[in-house]
Each structure stands twice: as C-alpha cells, then as structure tokens.
Amino acid sequence: KGDDRKDDDDAAKTGFDSHPVKGEDIVSSTTCVNTALVGRLESVAPIHKQVAGAGVCTPASLSSRYLSSSSSSSAPVPTSRDTSIANAATSSDGVVGFPINFDVQSKIEGNESQIAIIELEPGQVLRAESGAMMYMTDGVEMQTTTGGGLSTGFQRMLTGQNFFISDYTYQGDTKGTIALGTDFPSKIIRLNVEEYDGKLVCQKGALLCASHTVDIQMEYSKNFSTGFFGGEGFILQGLTGNGDVFLKAGGTLIRRELADGEELRISSGCLVGFSNGVDYDVQMVKGFQNVIAGGEGLFMTTLTGPGVVWLQGQPPQRMISEIARRVPSGGSGMPIPVGVGGGGGGEGNESGGGGGQTSQ
C-alpha cells in the first residue's frame, strides 16, 4: 500500500541499516503467478535502492532466486558423473574408457633417447606396445590382450608391432603415472590423428602408444617396385580413429609440409610417416656412377604432396647394418687380441730390461 511505502521511505531516511522483507509480504502462496511476485517486489524498489549498501537483496535477485528454486525442484539437474559417463568412448574391440587430455597429462623427457610419461585418471585407458613399459605407479593396472582376436593380432604383427597389446588403466582415487620407453634410442613425437583427416601412415613398428580409440591397419604399397625397393616393405602401418598417437624415430626428427604437387625424394629407410593425401612411390636413381658409388642404391623414395611428412636422421636398420658389417664373422676373420694394451707392453719392457741387467 501507499502508506506502507511512505513509512518505509521515512525509515530509510532516518538511518536504519536494513529493512527486512517478510515472506508473507512478498508472496502469500506458492501458487502465485510470477507476474504478481515481480509486481510486488517492484513496489518496494525505492527502499532497496536506499539501503543497497547494507546488503539487502534487490527485487531482481529475489525473483531469480525464487524462480530458480521452483524450477530446480521440478526437473533433476545432471551430475558430473552423468556428464563423464556420456563422454566415455568405446574402442573397436569393446574397451570402454574416458579420453585422456594429453596436453595436460603427458610429457616427453630426454634428449637423444626419449621416454613418454603419461598420467592416468580413474577410468582412462592408455593402449601401448607390449614390452614398452618402464615403470608404473601404485594403482595402475595392465591388461594384455590381442586387441580384437587372433586376426587383429596377426595384422598388427605384419605392420611391425607385437602380436599382443597392453591396456593400462588406473583404479585408484587420485592419479597414476606410467612411463614408456623405446627399444632403440629414439625421439618421440605426439600427433593427433583427427588433425590429419583421421589417418596417418607410418613405417613398421613406429607406434609406441596411443588412445584406446586408435586402430592399427595394414597400408599396402601401391605397386611391386615400391614395396620391394622403397625400403619400408610392402606393408606400412595405417593409424586411424580418434585420439593421439606417440611415434618413435631414430636420430633427428624432421617435419616437412608439402604443397600440392611438391615432390620430395628421400633415402630409403628415412621415412617415419606421412599424412593422408601424400603419394608414396619410388624412382630409379639416374646415372650409372650414382647407382654404383652413390651409396643410395638403385631406387629412392618419392613423396608427393599435399600433406605433411616426418623423417628420421638415423634409421635403426641403417645403424644395425653398420654394426653388423663391423663384427667379424666366426672363423674367417683375424682374431681380436684381448687384454693387449699399453699396460701389457710396459710390463714386457720392464721384464726385458731386467733380463738385460741380469746378463750384464
């Protein structure tokens, strides 16, 4: 009423710190319509403007509080657990797990020989090459399977991976950590498959670990000459699906982006991988002298854009071949003396000198 508002204005002007509003003054029943509630609150707006510094709520906040409380009681609010369950992903072999935020939960350590360290939260799954694990903290569990049956295991073997694959999950309440290493001194690179049109083609055995939603497929060479002389064999490793992959490369790792129609010729064995859209072929080395004395053989690998390619400066097979070439074959080579050095020669000279003094 007008008299009530006049008394309230007088009370505010005399210096009262607050003017409480009773519930029955705002709304008389829960069945009141919202327009009546807002109209009643606007009728006492001058009082709240006068005593706003005393912490009295405004009509807008009262109406929003009342409306939110009434609406929340009628409809359930989804919990964080319901939201996380909706974000769970299923792999092709039926493994269910939450995606890993590798930007926050992974890091690569080391210089010439690197390792990958990944943190796992409850319900997350990391799929890694069997035998690559260095250590895992308490609560991390390993489950080794074929990843989809015998045919899937044999298919993975043909791409350079092991027959079995290991899934790592964390069953604790906080976080677990797992560290993975390589079988050869290598650099490690993390790539997102979705950023490259959902497919990456790599050399045999390039995969270290990946999201459980990434699948390994066989990628065939398009012709006989490419498979026989390309240095990578007839079958390459195709990585498809959603998520991130960790690849390993020997020596220095190089990334090059090719424009449409741009051609890049590389030495056989230096290829780590390339994105979808890059054409992979071989070409014969020109010149008889280059073939005989060039050291690159008869063919070179040719990559044609558009796309991205990754190269390695020290292919493992090249290093293994150099080591094997320097190891003498059994029985046919000159024996290598063991224990012959400066110390042995010194002892012989001393004994010889002593003999000479005795004869004198």
PEMOMO-V66739 format. One record per run of one state. SS is the DSSP state (H for helix, E for strand, - for the rest). FROM is the first residue (numbers start at 1). TO is the last residue. Records with the same first field share a line. If there is no record, write none. Layout:
SS=FROM-TO ; FROM-TO
This chain:
-=1-1 ; 14-22 ; 27-33 ; 44-44 ; 51-51 ; 55-58 ; 75-79 ; 87-88 ; 91-95 ; 99-101 ; 110-114 ; 122-123 ; 130-132 ; 137-139 ; 146-149 ; 159-164 ; 171-174 ; 181-185 ; 197-198 ; 203-206 ; 212-213 ; 221-223 ; 230-234 ; 242-243 ; 251-252 ; 259-262 ; 267-270 ; 276-278 ; 285-287 ; 294-298 ; 305-306 ; 313-315 ; 327-341 ; 360-360
H=2-13 ; 23-26 ; 34-43 ; 45-50 ; 52-54 ; 59-74 ; 80-86 ; 102-105 ; 150-158 ; 193-196 ; 224-229 ; 288-293 ; 316-326 ; 342-359
E=89-90 ; 96-98 ; 106-109 ; 115-121 ; 124-129 ; 133-136 ; 140-145 ; 165-170 ; 175-180 ; 186-192 ; 199-202 ; 207-211 ; 214-220 ; 235-241 ; 244-250 ; 253-258 ; 263-266 ; 271-275 ; 279-284 ; 299-304 ; 307-312
